[in-house]
Amino acid sequence: MYLIWPAGYSARTNPLRIIDDRGRVLALSGDYSQAAGLGGGLGPDDPAGRSIVGCPTAHLTWIVAPD
């Protein structure tokens, strides 16, 4: 499943973590996910079966949203 982040949000490694648009760490690997203040939902299916730019195939997407 591909994650689509809100503008300014990202995931980083070493350690794996989620960063918000202000540069704050919302969650570290191993944290309980609901504590991160993030929600979201499944993205719509693309009837043409196009892939996301930079991803090799079309799959499910999760649109990440701040709670």
mmCIF file of the N, C-alpha and C atoms, coordinates in Angstrom:
data_MODEL
# 
_entry.id   MODEL 
# 
loop_
_atom_site.group_PDB 
_atom_site.id 
_atom_site.type_symbol 
_atom_site.label_atom_id 
_atom_site.label_alt_id 
_atom_site.label_comp_id 
_atom_site.label_asym_id 
_atom_site.label_entity_id 
_atom_site.label_seq_id 
_atom_site.pdbx_PDB_ins_code 
_atom_site.Cartn_x 
_atom_site.Cartn_y 
_atom_site.Cartn_z 
_atom_site.occupancy 
_atom_site.B_iso_or_equiv 
_atom_site.pdbx_formal_charge 
_atom_site.auth_seq_id 
_atom_site.auth_comp_id 
_atom_site.auth_asym_id 
_atom_site.auth_atom_id 
_atom_site.pdbx_PDB_model_num 
ATOM 1   N N  . MET A 1 1  ? 0.847   -1.171 0.000   1.00 0.00 ? 1  MET A N  1 
ATOM 2   C CA . MET A 1 1  ? 0.000   0.000  0.000   1.00 0.00 ? 1  MET A CA 1 
ATOM 3   C C  . MET A 1 1  ? 0.896   1.240  0.000   1.00 0.00 ? 1  MET A C  1 
ATOM 4   N N  . TYR A 1 2  ? 0.578   2.170  -0.866  1.00 0.00 ? 2  TYR A N  1 
ATOM 5   C CA . TYR A 1 2  ? 1.322   3.420  -0.944  1.00 0.00 ? 2  TYR A CA 1 
ATOM 6   C C  . TYR A 1 2  ? 0.684   4.455  -0.046  1.00 0.00 ? 2  TYR A C  1 
ATOM 7   N N  . LEU A 1 3  ? 1.508   5.271  0.612   1.00 0.00 ? 3  LEU A N  1 
ATOM 8   C CA . LEU A 1 3  ? 1.026   6.344  1.473   1.00 0.00 ? 3  LEU A CA 1 
ATOM 9   C C  . LEU A 1 3  ? 1.168   7.671  0.742   1.00 0.00 ? 3  LEU A C  1 
ATOM 10  N N  . ILE A 1 4  ? 0.115   8.458  0.762   1.00 0.00 ? 4  ILE A N  1 
ATOM 11  C CA . ILE A 1 4  ? 0.161   9.805  0.197   1.00 0.00 ? 4  ILE A CA 1 
ATOM 12  C C  . ILE A 1 4  ? 0.086   10.763 1.379   1.00 0.00 ? 4  ILE A C  1 
ATOM 13  N N  . TRP A 1 5  ? 1.162   11.500 1.623   1.00 0.00 ? 5  TRP A N  1 
ATOM 14  C CA . TRP A 1 5  ? 1.292   12.364 2.786   1.00 0.00 ? 5  TRP A CA 1 
ATOM 15  C C  . TRP A 1 5  ? 0.718   13.745 2.517   1.00 0.00 ? 5  TRP A C  1 
ATOM 16  N N  . PRO A 1 6  ? 0.223   14.425 3.571   1.00 0.00 ? 6  PRO A N  1 
ATOM 17  C CA . PRO A 1 6  ? -0.161  15.829 3.412   1.00 0.00 ? 6  PRO A CA 1 
ATOM 18  C C  . PRO A 1 6  ? 1.079   16.650 3.067   1.00 0.00 ? 6  PRO A C  1 
ATOM 19  N N  . ALA A 1 7  ? 0.881   17.815 2.505   1.00 0.00 ? 7  ALA A N  1 
ATOM 20  C CA . ALA A 1 7  ? 2.006   18.678 2.143   1.00 0.00 ? 7  ALA A CA 1 
ATOM 21  C C  . ALA A 1 7  ? 2.895   18.916 3.351   1.00 0.00 ? 7  ALA A C  1 
ATOM 22  N N  . GLY A 1 8  ? 4.178   18.694 3.184   1.00 0.00 ? 8  GLY A N  1 
ATOM 23  C CA . GLY A 1 8  ? 5.152   18.929 4.231   1.00 0.00 ? 8  GLY A CA 1 
ATOM 24  C C  . GLY A 1 8  ? 5.409   17.749 5.152   1.00 0.00 ? 8  GLY A C  1 
ATOM 25  N N  . TYR A 1 9  ? 4.575   16.712 5.115   1.00 0.00 ? 9  TYR A N  1 
ATOM 26  C CA . TYR A 1 9  ? 4.763   15.523 5.957   1.00 0.00 ? 9  TYR A CA 1 
ATOM 27  C C  . TYR A 1 9  ? 5.648   14.519 5.225   1.00 0.00 ? 9  TYR A C  1 
ATOM 28  N N  . SER A 1 10 ? 6.364   13.702 5.992   1.00 0.00 ? 10 SER A N  1 
ATOM 29  C CA . SER A 1 10 ? 7.221   12.699 5.365   1.00 0.00 ? 10 SER A CA 1 
ATOM 30  C C  . SER A 1 10 ? 7.551   11.590 6.350   1.00 0.00 ? 10 SER A C  1 
ATOM 31  N N  . ALA A 1 11 ? 8.111   10.529 5.821   1.00 0.00 ? 11 ALA A N  1 
ATOM 32  C CA . ALA A 1 11 ? 8.651   9.443  6.633   1.00 0.00 ? 11 ALA A CA 1 
ATOM 33  C C  . ALA A 1 11 ? 10.154  9.443  6.406   1.00 0.00 ? 11 ALA A C  1 
ATOM 34  N N  . ARG A 1 12 ? 10.908  9.217  7.460   1.00 0.00 ? 12 ARG A N  1 
ATOM 35  C CA . ARG A 1 12 ? 12.367  9.194  7.382   1.00 0.00 ? 12 ARG A CA 1 
ATOM 36  C C  . ARG A 1 12 ? 12.876  7.907  8.014   1.00 0.00 ? 12 ARG A C  1 
ATOM 37  N N  . THR A 1 13 ? 14.127  7.584  7.728   1.00 0.00 ? 13 THR A N  1 
ATOM 38  C CA . THR A 1 13 ? 14.733  6.373  8.290   1.00 0.00 ? 13 THR A CA 1 
ATOM 39  C C  . THR A 1 13 ? 15.840  6.735  9.271   1.00 0.00 ? 13 THR A C  1 
ATOM 40  N N  . ASN A 1 14 ? 16.312  5.724  9.972   1.00 0.00 ? 14 ASN A N  1 
ATOM 41  C CA . ASN A 1 14 ? 17.444  5.805  10.908  1.00 0.00 ? 14 ASN A CA 1 
ATOM 42  C C  . ASN A 1 14 ? 17.269  6.840  12.003  1.00 0.00 ? 14 ASN A C  1 
ATOM 43  N N  . PRO A 1 15 ? 16.338  6.701  12.909  1.00 0.00 ? 15 PRO A N  1 
ATOM 44  C CA . PRO A 1 15 ? 15.333  5.643  13.010  1.00 0.00 ? 15 PRO A CA 1 
ATOM 45  C C  . PRO A 1 15 ? 14.112  5.970  12.151  1.00 0.00 ? 15 PRO A C  1 
ATOM 46  N N  . LEU A 1 16 ? 13.319  4.945  11.824  1.00 0.00 ? 16 LEU A N  1 
ATOM 47  C CA . LEU A 1 16 ? 12.097  5.147  11.069  1.00 0.00 ? 16 LEU A CA 1 
ATOM 48  C C  . LEU A 1 16 ? 11.166  6.033  11.885  1.00 0.00 ? 16 LEU A C  1 
ATOM 49  N N  . ARG A 1 17 ? 10.695  7.140  11.263  1.00 0.00 ? 17 ARG A N  1 
ATOM 50  C CA . ARG A 1 17 ? 9.857   8.098  11.971  1.00 0.00 ? 17 ARG A CA 1 
ATOM 51  C C  . ARG A 1 17 ? 8.980   8.870  10.998  1.00 0.00 ? 17 ARG A C  1 
ATOM 52  N N  . ILE A 1 18 ? 7.926   9.486  11.519  1.00 0.00 ? 18 ILE A N  1 
ATOM 53  C CA . ILE A 1 18 ? 7.033   10.339 10.737  1.00 0.00 ? 18 ILE A CA 1 
ATOM 54  C C  . ILE A 1 18 ? 7.260   11.771 11.193  1.00 0.00 ? 18 ILE A C  1 
ATOM 55  N N  . ILE A 1 19 ? 7.467   12.669 10.226  1.00 0.00 ? 19 ILE A N  1 
ATOM 56  C CA . ILE A 1 19 ? 7.741   14.080 10.486  1.00 0.00 ? 19 ILE A CA 1 
ATOM 57  C C  . ILE A 1 19 ? 6.577   14.904 9.952   1.00 0.00 ? 19 ILE A C  1 
ATOM 58  N N  . ASP A 1 20 ? 6.097   15.895 10.743  1.00 0.00 ? 20 ASP A N  1 
ATOM 59  C CA . ASP A 1 20 ? 5.008   16.742 10.259  1.00 0.00 ? 20 ASP A CA 1 
ATOM 60  C C  . ASP A 1 20 ? 5.547   17.945 9.491   1.00 0.00 ? 20 ASP A C  1 
ATOM 61  N N  . ASP A 1 21 ? 4.644   18.824 9.076   1.00 0.00 ? 21 ASP A N  1 
ATOM 62  C CA . ASP A 1 21 ? 5.020   19.977 8.249   1.00 0.00 ? 21 ASP A CA 1 
ATOM 63  C C  . ASP A 1 21 ? 5.809   21.036 9.017   1.00 0.00 ? 21 ASP A C  1 
ATOM 64  N N  . ARG A 1 22 ? 5.941   20.888 10.330  1.00 0.00 ? 22 ARG A N  1 
ATOM 65  C CA . ARG A 1 22 ? 6.741   21.814 11.142  1.00 0.00 ? 22 ARG A CA 1 
ATOM 66  C C  . ARG A 1 22 ? 8.070   21.196 11.561  1.00 0.00 ? 22 ARG A C  1 
ATOM 67  N N  . GLY A 1 23 ? 8.338   19.964 11.072  1.00 0.00 ? 23 GLY A N  1 
ATOM 68  C CA . GLY A 1 23 ? 9.576   19.281 11.407  1.00 0.00 ? 23 GLY A CA 1 
ATOM 69  C C  . GLY A 1 23 ? 9.531   18.503 12.714  1.00 0.00 ? 23 GLY A C  1 
ATOM 70  N N  . ARG A 1 24 ? 8.351   18.391 13.332  1.00 0.00 ? 24 ARG A N  1 
ATOM 71  C CA . ARG A 1 24 ? 8.207   17.652 14.583  1.00 0.00 ? 24 ARG A CA 1 
ATOM 72  C C  . ARG A 1 24 ? 8.061   16.160 14.303  1.00 0.00 ? 24 ARG A C  1 
ATOM 73  N N  . VAL A 1 25 ? 8.667   15.343 15.150  1.00 0.00 ? 25 VAL A N  1 
ATOM 74  C CA . VAL A 1 25 ? 8.524   13.890 15.043  1.00 0.00 ? 25 VAL A CA 1 
ATOM 75  C C  . VAL A 1 25 ? 7.175   13.512 15.651  1.00 0.00 ? 25 VAL A C  1 
ATOM 76  N N  . LEU A 1 26 ? 6.293   12.916 14.839  1.00 0.00 ? 26 LEU A N  1 
ATOM 77  C CA . LEU A 1 26 ? 4.982   12.494 15.316  1.00 0.00 ? 26 LEU A CA 1 
ATOM 78  C C  . LEU A 1 26 ? 4.995   11.077 15.846  1.00 0.00 ? 26 LEU A C  1 
ATOM 79  N N  . ALA A 1 27 ? 5.825   10.236 15.265  1.00 0.00 ? 27 ALA A N  1 
ATOM 80  C CA . ALA A 1 27 ? 5.879   8.839  15.695  1.00 0.00 ? 27 ALA A CA 1 
ATOM 81  C C  . ALA A 1 27 ? 7.224   8.244  15.315  1.00 0.00 ? 27 ALA A C  1 
ATOM 82  N N  . LEU A 1 28 ? 7.685   7.337  16.164  1.00 0.00 ? 28 LEU A N  1 
ATOM 83  C CA . LEU A 1 28 ? 8.896   6.559  15.892  1.00 0.00 ? 28 LEU A CA 1 
ATOM 84  C C  . LEU A 1 28 ? 8.497   5.112  15.699  1.00 0.00 ? 28 LEU A C  1 
ATOM 85  N N  . SER A 1 29 ? 9.321   4.368  14.992  1.00 0.00 ? 29 SER A N  1 
ATOM 86  C CA . SER A 1 29 ? 9.071   2.945  14.795  1.00 0.00 ? 29 SER A CA 1 
ATOM 87  C C  . SER A 1 29 ? 8.803   2.280  16.141  1.00 0.00 ? 29 SER A C  1 
ATOM 88  N N  . GLY A 1 30 ? 7.712   1.528  16.210  1.00 0.00 ? 30 GLY A N  1 
ATOM 89  C CA . GLY A 1 30 ? 7.332   0.853  17.440  1.00 0.00 ? 30 GLY A CA 1 
ATOM 90  C C  . GLY A 1 30 ? 6.275   1.587  18.232  1.00 0.00 ? 30 GLY A C  1 
ATOM 91  N N  . ASP A 1 31 ? 6.022   2.877  17.917  1.00 0.00 ? 31 ASP A N  1 
ATOM 92  C CA . ASP A 1 31 ? 4.961   3.624  18.593  1.00 0.00 ? 31 ASP A CA 1 
ATOM 93  C C  . ASP A 1 31 ? 3.602   3.077  18.193  1.00 0.00 ? 31 ASP A C  1 
ATOM 94  N N  . TYR A 1 32 ? 2.628   3.256  19.057  1.00 0.00 ? 32 TYR A N  1 
ATOM 95  C CA . TYR A 1 32 ? 1.249   2.911  18.737  1.00 0.00 ? 32 TYR A CA 1 
ATOM 96  C C  . TYR A 1 32 ? 0.751   3.935  17.731  1.00 0.00 ? 32 TYR A C  1 
ATOM 97  N N  . SER A 1 33 ? 0.266   3.500  16.558  1.00 0.00 ? 33 SER A N  1 
ATOM 98  C CA . SER A 1 33 ? -0.012  4.389  15.431  1.00 0.00 ? 33 SER A CA 1 
ATOM 99  C C  . SER A 1 33 ? -1.038  5.474  15.722  1.00 0.00 ? 33 SER A C  1 
ATOM 100 N N  . GLN A 1 34 ? -2.047  5.216  16.552  1.00 0.00 ? 34 GLN A N  1 
ATOM 101 C CA . GLN A 1 34 ? -3.051  6.244  16.804  1.00 0.00 ? 34 GLN A CA 1 
ATOM 102 C C  . GLN A 1 34 ? -2.489  7.388  17.638  1.00 0.00 ? 34 GLN A C  1 
ATOM 103 N N  . ALA A 1 35 ? -1.389  7.155  18.317  1.00 0.00 ? 35 ALA A N  1 
ATOM 104 C CA . ALA A 1 35 ? -0.774  8.202  19.116  1.00 0.00 ? 35 ALA A CA 1 
ATOM 105 C C  . ALA A 1 35 ? -0.124  9.265  18.240  1.00 0.00 ? 35 ALA A C  1 
ATOM 106 N N  . ALA A 1 36 ? 0.077   8.981  16.975  1.00 0.00 ? 36 ALA A N  1 
ATOM 107 C CA . ALA A 1 36 ? 0.751   9.913  16.072  1.00 0.00 ? 36 ALA A CA 1 
ATOM 108 C C  . ALA A 1 36 ? -0.127  11.082 15.663  1.00 0.00 ? 36 ALA A C  1 
ATOM 109 N N  . GLY A 1 37 ? -1.434  11.027 15.920  1.00 0.00 ? 37 GLY A N  1 
ATOM 110 C CA . GLY A 1 37 ? -2.320  12.104 15.510  1.00 0.00 ? 37 GLY A CA 1 
ATOM 111 C C  . GLY A 1 37 ? -2.600  12.092 14.024  1.00 0.00 ? 37 GLY A C  1 
ATOM 112 N N  . LEU A 1 38 ? -2.524  10.913 13.418  1.00 0.00 ? 38 LEU A N  1 
ATOM 113 C CA . LEU A 1 38 ? -2.767  10.787 11.990  1.00 0.00 ? 38 LEU A CA 1 
ATOM 114 C C  . LEU A 1 38 ? -3.951  9.869  11.736  1.00 0.00 ? 38 LEU A C  1 
ATOM 115 N N  . GLY A 1 39 ? -4.665  10.153 10.689  1.00 0.00 ? 39 GLY A N  1 
ATOM 116 C CA . GLY A 1 39 ? -5.762  9.304  10.253  1.00 0.00 ? 39 GLY A CA 1 
ATOM 117 C C  . GLY A 1 39 ? -5.695  9.203  8.750   1.00 0.00 ? 39 GLY A C  1 
ATOM 118 N N  . GLY A 1 40 ? -6.842  9.120  8.137   1.00 0.00 ? 40 GLY A N  1 
ATOM 119 C CA . GLY A 1 40 ? -6.891  9.075  6.681   1.00 0.00 ? 40 GLY A CA 1 
ATOM 120 C C  . GLY A 1 40 ? -7.822  7.999  6.201   1.00 0.00 ? 40 GLY A C  1 
ATOM 121 N N  . GLY A 1 41 ? -7.658  7.634  4.955   1.00 0.00 ? 41 GLY A N  1 
ATOM 122 C CA . GLY A 1 41 ? -8.511  6.622  4.367   1.00 0.00 ? 41 GLY A CA 1 
ATOM 123 C C  . GLY A 1 41 ? -7.981  6.165  3.026   1.00 0.00 ? 41 GLY A C  1 
ATOM 124 N N  . LEU A 1 42 ? -8.621  5.142  2.497   1.00 0.00 ? 42 LEU A N  1 
ATOM 125 C CA . LEU A 1 42 ? -8.205  4.602  1.197   1.00 0.00 ? 42 LEU A CA 1 
ATOM 126 C C  . LEU A 1 42 ? -8.437  5.615  0.101   1.00 0.00 ? 42 LEU A C  1 
ATOM 127 N N  . GLY A 1 43 ? -7.479  5.707  -0.796  1.00 0.00 ? 43 GLY A N  1 
ATOM 128 C CA . GLY A 1 43 ? -7.621  6.577  -1.955  1.00 0.00 ? 43 GLY A CA 1 
ATOM 129 C C  . GLY A 1 43 ? -8.512  5.913  -2.990  1.00 0.00 ? 43 GLY A C  1 
ATOM 130 N N  . PRO A 1 44 ? -9.071  6.710  -3.910  1.00 0.00 ? 44 PRO A N  1 
ATOM 131 C CA . PRO A 1 44 ? -9.946  6.146  -4.942  1.00 0.00 ? 44 PRO A CA 1 
ATOM 132 C C  . PRO A 1 44 ? -9.165  5.269  -5.914  1.00 0.00 ? 44 PRO A C  1 
ATOM 133 N N  . ASP A 1 45 ? -9.835  4.281  -6.451  1.00 0.00 ? 45 ASP A N  1 
ATOM 134 C CA . ASP A 1 45 ? -9.233  3.446  -7.490  1.00 0.00 ? 45 ASP A CA 1 
ATOM 135 C C  . ASP A 1 45 ? -9.131  4.253  -8.775  1.00 0.00 ? 45 ASP A C  1 
ATOM 136 N N  . ASP A 1 46 ? -8.082  4.026  -9.515  1.00 0.00 ? 46 ASP A N  1 
ATOM 137 C CA . ASP A 1 46 ? -7.925  4.658  -10.825 1.00 0.00 ? 46 ASP A CA 1 
ATOM 138 C C  . ASP A 1 46 ? -8.420  3.666  -11.861 1.00 0.00 ? 46 ASP A C  1 
ATOM 139 N N  . PRO A 1 47 ? -9.565  3.956  -12.498 1.00 0.00 ? 47 PRO A N  1 
ATOM 140 C CA . PRO A 1 47 ? -10.112 3.000  -13.466 1.00 0.00 ? 47 PRO A CA 1 
ATOM 141 C C  . PRO A 1 47 ? -9.176  2.707  -14.628 1.00 0.00 ? 47 PRO A C  1 
ATOM 142 N N  . ALA A 1 48 ? -8.230  3.610  -14.911 1.00 0.00 ? 48 ALA A N  1 
ATOM 143 C CA . ALA A 1 48 ? -7.285  3.387  -16.005 1.00 0.00 ? 48 ALA A CA 1 
ATOM 144 C C  . ALA A 1 48 ? -6.129  2.506  -15.553 1.00 0.00 ? 48 ALA A C  1 
ATOM 145 N N  . GLY A 1 49 ? -6.026  2.242  -14.251 1.00 0.00 ? 49 GLY A N  1 
ATOM 146 C CA . GLY A 1 49 ? -4.957  1.377  -13.738 1.00 0.00 ? 49 GLY A CA 1 
ATOM 147 C C  . GLY A 1 49 ? -3.582  2.014  -13.788 1.00 0.00 ? 49 GLY A C  1 
ATOM 148 N N  . ARG A 1 50 ? -3.532  3.346  -13.776 1.00 0.00 ? 50 ARG A N  1 
ATOM 149 C CA . ARG A 1 50 ? -2.230  4.032  -13.822 1.00 0.00 ? 50 ARG A CA 1 
ATOM 150 C C  . ARG A 1 50 ? -1.522  3.906  -12.488 1.00 0.00 ? 50 ARG A C  1 
ATOM 151 N N  . SER A 1 51 ? -0.211  3.890  -12.526 1.00 0.00 ? 51 SER A N  1 
ATOM 152 C CA . SER A 1 51 ? 0.561   3.825  -11.288 1.00 0.00 ? 51 SER A CA 1 
ATOM 153 C C  . SER A 1 51 ? 0.866   5.237  -10.794 1.00 0.00 ? 51 SER A C  1 
ATOM 154 N N  . ILE A 1 52 ? 1.256   5.322  -9.526  1.00 0.00 ? 52 ILE A N  1 
ATOM 155 C CA . ILE A 1 52 ? 1.669   6.583  -8.940  1.00 0.00 ? 52 ILE A CA 1 
ATOM 156 C C  . ILE A 1 52 ? 3.070   6.888  -9.446  1.00 0.00 ? 52 ILE A C  1 
ATOM 157 N N  . VAL A 1 53 ? 3.368   8.156  -9.708  1.00 0.00 ? 53 VAL A N  1 
ATOM 158 C CA . VAL A 1 53 ? 4.678   8.550  -10.200 1.00 0.00 ? 53 VAL A CA 1 
ATOM 159 C C  . VAL A 1 53 ? 5.749   8.028  -9.246  1.00 0.00 ? 53 VAL A C  1 
ATOM 160 N N  . GLY A 1 54 ? 6.725   7.330  -9.774  1.00 0.00 ? 54 GLY A N  1 
ATOM 161 C CA . GLY A 1 54 ? 7.814   6.775  -8.985  1.00 0.00 ? 54 GLY A CA 1 
ATOM 162 C C  . GLY A 1 54 ? 7.537   5.393  -8.433  1.00 0.00 ? 54 GLY A C  1 
ATOM 163 N N  . CYS A 1 55 ? 6.336   4.874  -8.630  1.00 0.00 ? 55 CYS A N  1 
ATOM 164 C CA . CYS A 1 55 ? 5.982   3.539  -8.155  1.00 0.00 ? 55 CYS A CA 1 
ATOM 165 C C  . CYS A 1 55 ? 5.763   2.638  -9.368  1.00 0.00 ? 55 CYS A C  1 
ATOM 166 N N  . PRO A 1 56 ? 6.228   1.406  -9.318  1.00 0.00 ? 56 PRO A N  1 
ATOM 167 C CA . PRO A 1 56 ? 6.216   0.560  -10.503 1.00 0.00 ? 56 PRO A CA 1 
ATOM 168 C C  . PRO A 1 56 ? 4.843   0.062  -10.961 1.00 0.00 ? 56 PRO A C  1 
ATOM 169 N N  . THR A 1 57 ? 3.898   -0.089 -10.047 1.00 0.00 ? 57 THR A N  1 
ATOM 170 C CA . THR A 1 57 ? 2.588   -0.618 -10.431 1.00 0.00 ? 57 THR A CA 1 
ATOM 171 C C  . THR A 1 57 ? 1.481   0.084  -9.668  1.00 0.00 ? 57 THR A C  1 
ATOM 172 N N  . ALA A 1 58 ? 0.253   -0.044 -10.165 1.00 0.00 ? 58 ALA A N  1 
ATOM 173 C CA . ALA A 1 58 ? -0.903  0.535  -9.483  1.00 0.00 ? 58 ALA A CA 1 
ATOM 174 C C  . ALA A 1 58 ? -1.313  -0.386 -8.336  1.00 0.00 ? 58 ALA A C  1 
ATOM 175 N N  . HIS A 1 59 ? -1.426  0.157  -7.142  1.00 0.00 ? 59 HIS A N  1 
ATOM 176 C CA . HIS A 1 59 ? -1.842  -0.580 -5.956  1.00 0.00 ? 59 HIS A CA 1 
ATOM 177 C C  . HIS A 1 59 ? -2.766  0.296  -5.132  1.00 0.00 ? 59 HIS A C  1 
ATOM 178 N N  . LEU A 1 60 ? -3.181  -0.231 -4.004  1.00 0.00 ? 60 LEU A N  1 
ATOM 179 C CA . LEU A 1 60 ? -3.994  0.556  -3.081  1.00 0.00 ? 60 LEU A CA 1 
ATOM 180 C C  . LEU A 1 60 ? -3.195  1.723  -2.541  1.00 0.00 ? 60 LEU A C  1 
ATOM 181 N N  . THR A 1 61 ? -3.880  2.826  -2.309  1.00 0.00 ? 61 THR A N  1 
ATOM 182 C CA . THR A 1 61 ? -3.238  3.985  -1.689  1.00 0.00 ? 61 THR A CA 1 
ATOM 183 C C  . THR A 1 61 ? -3.992  4.345  -0.419  1.00 0.00 ? 61 THR A C  1 
ATOM 184 N N  . TRP A 1 62 ? -3.271  4.873  0.543   1.00 0.00 ? 62 TRP A N  1 
ATOM 185 C CA . TRP A 1 62 ? -3.849  5.395  1.774   1.00 0.00 ? 62 TRP A CA 1 
ATOM 186 C C  . TRP A 1 62 ? -3.504  6.878  1.806   1.00 0.00 ? 62 TRP A C  1 
ATOM 187 N N  . ILE A 1 63 ? -4.529  7.727  1.867   1.00 0.00 ? 63 ILE A N  1 
ATOM 188 C CA . ILE A 1 63 ? -4.304  9.162  1.947   1.00 0.00 ? 63 ILE A CA 1 
ATOM 189 C C  . ILE A 1 63 ? -4.196  9.517  3.427   1.00 0.00 ? 63 ILE A C  1 
ATOM 190 N N  . VAL A 1 64 ? -3.010  9.887  3.857   1.00 0.00 ? 64 VAL A N  1 
ATOM 191 C CA . VAL A 1 64 ? -2.746  10.202 5.252   1.00 0.00 ? 64 VAL A CA 1 
ATOM 192 C C  . VAL A 1 64 ? -3.264  11.611 5.535   1.00 0.00 ? 64 VAL A C  1 
ATOM 193 N N  . ALA A 1 65 ? -3.961  11.770 6.674   1.00 0.00 ? 65 ALA A N  1 
ATOM 194 C CA . ALA A 1 65 ? -4.509  13.066 7.044   1.00 0.00 ? 65 ALA A CA 1 
ATOM 195 C C  . ALA A 1 65 ? -4.269  13.302 8.537   1.00 0.00 ? 65 ALA A C  1 
ATOM 196 N N  . PRO A 1 66 ? -3.945  14.546 8.904   1.00 0.00 ? 66 PRO A N  1 
ATOM 197 C CA . PRO A 1 66 ? -3.827  14.854 10.338  1.00 0.00 ? 66 PRO A CA 1 
ATOM 198 C C  . PRO A 1 66 ? -5.193  14.715 10.980  1.00 0.00 ? 66 PRO A C  1 
ATOM 199 N N  . ASP A 1 67 ? -5.228  14.212 12.212  1.00 0.00 ? 67 ASP A N  1 
ATOM 200 C CA . ASP A 1 67 ? -6.497  14.129 12.956  1.00 0.00 ? 67 ASP A CA 1 
ATOM 201 C C  . ASP A 1 67 ? -6.909  15.486 13.438  1.00 0.00 ? 67 ASP A C  1 
# 
